Amino acid sequence: MAAGALRGVLWPRAAAGLRAARAALAAPAGARAASEMSQDMMPGPYPRTPEERAAAAKKYNMRVEDYQPYPDDGLGYGDYPMLPDKSQYERDPWYQWDQPDMRHNWGEPMHWDFDMYIRNRVDTSPTVVPWHTMSKHFLLFLSIMLIMFGLGEIYPSYRPVGPKQYPFNDLYLEKGGDPNKKPPTVIHYEI
Amino acid sequence: MAWAPPPSAAKLYRPNRFVSLPAELDPATFDTSPEKLRAETERLAIRSRLKRQYLLQLNDPSPPAVIENPALIRWVHAKSQNVYPTFRLTPRTSFLGAVYGLGPLLFWIFVLKADRDRKEKRIQEGKLKRSPFSVFF
């Protein structure tokens, strides 16, 4: 069924190239119609027997002990290895990677969420301050500020104010009053 | 009076789901057993073999037009073509499918309907004037 769907879909040749590697992360659904990889080199269903596990580990260029597929609960991972959730930030910046911007070597198994863990996006480097401290501080601050602002909206408090007083008999001429008529006297003070 | 010793830095840090443990607090960094050494050697052997294959292709006097990365091809295939064949209906997947598929649809149906009913009620009560129909908002 998969082969029928793959036929006729062209794999863009430049997508897997060295220089276009970053574009390859956004490339459309790949078919193996134009690549030399046989079907047994492609990801497949969840491995059930130890031989299948060994074959899958060899396929993905991993040690058999390192190879750990995602748990088989039908979510569609197949036999893809479950790699540690570490972003590309955490990799050694001084090592000569084959792809320095991705910090990724040719042929090395890519994380399922590789496009999330690139250096422009999610960073899982260890933080200076423990995560629980940071989240506690942030949530405390946010909640206190929101509660205070909310209370300020419900119970506003300000100094006593009266209506604004305008000069010139409440701006009689500016408000369009007749200049020939005597304006009504407005006195704002009491002695 | 003797106080309890202060909690270790690793306990203070508390490993969590979002960031990794610093290397200094991770016990795996200080593990110098021969098993770890053998594992590292095997990984290095695999890495060197792959690097050699790659560099041979890269520095070839008549290089191929495109050096395909099989890991990349497998990754793309796994995320696009291999999901449907390996998908299975389980209670969890059916539940998630219903939540993500029908949830937003039903939510917005009810929210928009309730909002429009409330607006219609206010128009009937006379508090709101029915706005003239316009295709230009």
Boltz contact constraints between the chains, C-beta under 6 A:
constraints:
  - contact:
      token1: [A, 2]
      token2: [B, 81]
      max_distance: 6.0
  - contact:
      token1: [A, 2]
      token2: [B, 85]
      max_distance: 6.0
  - contact:
      token1: [A, 13]
      token2: [B, 66]
      max_distance: 6.0
  - contact:
      token1: [A, 16]
      token2: [B, 68]
      max_distance: 6.0
  - contact:
      token1: [A, 16]
      token2: [B, 69]
      max_distance: 6.0
  - contact:
      token1: [A, 16]
      token2: [B, 72]
      max_distance: 6.0
  - contact:
      token1: [A, 17]
      token2: [B, 66]
      max_distance: 6.0
  - contact:
      token1: [A, 18]
      token2: [B, 67]
      max_distance: 6.0
  - contact:
      token1: [A, 24]
      token2: [B, 72]
      max_distance: 6.0
  - contact:
      token1: [A, 29]
      token2: [B, 80]
      max_distance: 6.0
  - contact:
      token1: [A, 30]
      token2: [B, 76]
      max_distance: 6.0
  - contact:
      token1: [A, 30]
      token2: [B, 77]
      max_distance: 6.0
  - contact:
      token1: [A, 35]
      token2: [B, 68]
      max_distance: 6.0
  - contact:
      token1: [A, 35]
      token2: [B, 73]
      max_distance: 6.0
  - contact:
      token1: [A, 42]
      token2: [B, 77]
      max_distance: 6.0
  - contact:
      token1: [A, 43]
      token2: [B, 74]
      max_distance: 6.0
  - contact:
      token1: [A, 43]
      token2: [B, 77]
      max_distance: 6.0
  - contact:
      token1: [A, 43]
      token2: [B, 78]
      max_distance: 6.0
  - contact:
      token1: [A, 43]
      token2: [B, 82]
      max_distance: 6.0
  - contact:
      token1: [A, 45]
      token2: [B, 86]
      max_distance: 6.0
  - contact:
      token1: [A, 61]
      token2: [B, 46]
      max_distance: 6.0
  - contact:
      token1: [A, 63]
      token2: [B, 42]
      max_distance: 6.0
  - contact:
      token1: [A, 73]
      token2: [B, 90]
      max_distance: 6.0
  - contact:
      token1: [A, 74]
      token2: [B, 87]
      max_distance: 6.0
  - contact:
      token1: [A, 74]
      token2: [B, 88]
      max_distance: 6.0
  - contact:
      token1: [A, 74]
      token2: [B, 90]
      max_distance: 6.0
  - contact:
      token1: [A, 74]
      token2: [B, 93]
      max_distance: 6.0
  - contact:
      token1: [A, 76]
      token2: [B, 83]
      max_distance: 6.0
  - contact:
      token1: [A, 76]
      token2: [B, 86]
      max_distance: 6.0
  - contact:
      token1: [A, 76]
      token2: [B, 87]
      max_distance: 6.0
  - contact:
      token1: [A, 78]
      token2: [B, 82]
      max_distance: 6.0
  - contact:
      token1: [A, 78]
      token2: [B, 86]
      max_distance: 6.0
  - contact:
      token1: [A, 80]
      token2: [B, 78]
      max_distance: 6.0
  - contact:
      token1: [A, 86]
      token2: [B, 20]
      max_distance: 6.0
  - contact:
      token1: [A, 98]
      token2: [B, 54]
      max_distance: 6.0
  - contact:
      token1: [A, 106]
      token2: [B, 50]
      max_distance: 6.0
  - contact:
      token1: [A, 106]
      token2: [B, 54]
      max_distance: 6.0
  - contact:
      token1: [A, 106]
      token2: [B, 69]
      max_distance: 6.0
  - contact:
      token1: [A, 107]
      token2: [B, 50]
      max_distance: 6.0
  - contact:
      token1: [A, 107]
      token2: [B, 71]
      max_distance: 6.0
  - contact:
      token1: [A, 108]
      token2: [B, 71]
      max_distance: 6.0
  - contact:
      token1: [A, 109]
      token2: [B, 71]
      max_distance: 6.0
  - contact:
      token1: [A, 110]
      token2: [B, 71]
      max_distance: 6.0
  - contact:
      token1: [A, 110]
      token2: [B, 75]
      max_distance: 6.0
  - contact:
      token1: [A, 124]
      token2: [B, 19]
      max_distance: 6.0
  - contact:
      token1: [A, 124]
      token2: [B, 20]
      max_distance: 6.0
  - contact:
      token1: [A, 126]
      token2: [B, 19]
      max_distance: 6.0
  - contact:
      token1: [A, 126]
      token2: [B, 20]
      max_distance: 6.0
  - contact:
      token1: [A, 126]
      token2: [B, 22]
      max_distance: 6.0
  - contact:
      token1: [A, 127]
      token2: [B, 19]
      max_distance: 6.0
  - contact:
      token1: [A, 130]
      token2: [B, 13]
      max_distance: 6.0
  - contact:
      token1: [A, 130]
      token2: [B, 14]
      max_distance: 6.0
  - contact:
      token1: [A, 131]
      token2: [B, 16]
      max_distance: 6.0
  - contact:
      token1: [A, 132]
      token2: [B, 14]
      max_distance: 6.0
